[in-house]
Amino acid sequence: MELEERMTKTLLGQLTWANPEMNAKCEDCQHFKVEVGKAPLGKCALVKAHTRKVGASFDGKIAVACSKFER
């Protein structure tokens, strides 16, 4: 898959480019943490682990998972 296509499918707040070939959504990833009272908005825990910043909230139901996806 071309990088440009992956970039267009990536939402602000994801750690790396979306990977549609994974056939998964962020909401199903163990790294996606839902904020209490704001479901389905959540944050990728890997962003904080890699950047030491909290990162942006995004909708895990529509976000195409990246290659760091874990069940």
Phi and psi in degrees as a GROMACS rama.xvg file:
@    title "Ramachandran Plot"
@    xaxis  label "Phi"
@    yaxis  label "Psi"
@TYPE xy
-73.1367  143.147  GLU-2
-58.42  -40.8291  LEU-3
-58.3524  -41.2079  GLU-4
-65.6725  -42.7839  GLU-5
-62.8333  -39.5736  ARG-6
-62.9685  -39.5218  MET-7
-68.8202  -23.4205  THR-8
-91.9779  -2.8111  LYS-9
-88.977  133.728  THR-10
-98.0199  150.391  LEU-11
-57.6639  128.22  LEU-12
113.199  -16.2639  GLY-13
-80.3459  149.264  GLN-14
-66.6324  -44.0068  LEU-15
-144.421  179.152  THR-16
-59.111  141.597  TRP-17
-59.282  150.591  ALA-18
-130.178  87.8669  ASN-19
-57.5789  -23.9887  PRO-20
-65.3543  -18.1761  GLU-21
-71.9999  -21.559  MET-22
53.8612  48.3674  ASN-23
-145.729  159.903  ALA-24
-112.223  154.392  LYS-25
-60.5426  -32.4565  CYS-26
-59.1769  -21.7705  GLU-27
-94.6367  1.95808  ASP-28
-92.5739  140.839  CYS-29
-68.1085  -16.7765  GLN-30
-83.5931  -14.3233  HIS-31
-84.6316  117.469  PHE-32
-110.679  119.935  LYS-33
-82.2486  135.588  VAL-34
-78.457  136.188  GLU-35
-60.591  130.696  VAL-36
78.8543  1.59215  GLY-37
-127.272  19.7578  LYS-38
-56.0266  142.351  ALA-39
-90.6586  14.4697  PRO-40
-70.5311  139.754  LEU-41
-160.56  -171.601  GLY-42
-135.594  151.919  LYS-43
-83.7279  120.06  CYS-44
-65.5895  -24.3851  ALA-45
-68.7161  -27.4839  LEU-46
-60.6959  -47.3942  VAL-47
-65.7445  -39.031  LYS-48
-64.2808  -35.3799  ALA-49
-92.3531  -28.9197  HIS-50
-114.779  -12.0065  THR-51
64.4254  16.9963  ARG-52
-116.565  152.562  LYS-53
-65.6264  -40.1371  VAL-54
88.3328  165.612  GLY-55
-85.4021  147.613  ALA-56
-77.8783  146.803  SER-57
-150.526  164.981  PHE-58
-84.0981  108.152  ASP-59
-69.1384  -18.6318  GLY-60
-73.3236  -27.9003  LYS-61
-106.764  -15.8586  ILE-62
-73.4518  125.989  ALA-63
-75.7322  127.192  VAL-64
-62.6758  151.484  ALA-65
-93.0654  -178.787  CYS-66
-70.6695  -7.54316  SER-67
-88.9724  6.53334  LYS-68
-55.7976  133.7  PHE-69
-138.039  137.423  GLU-70
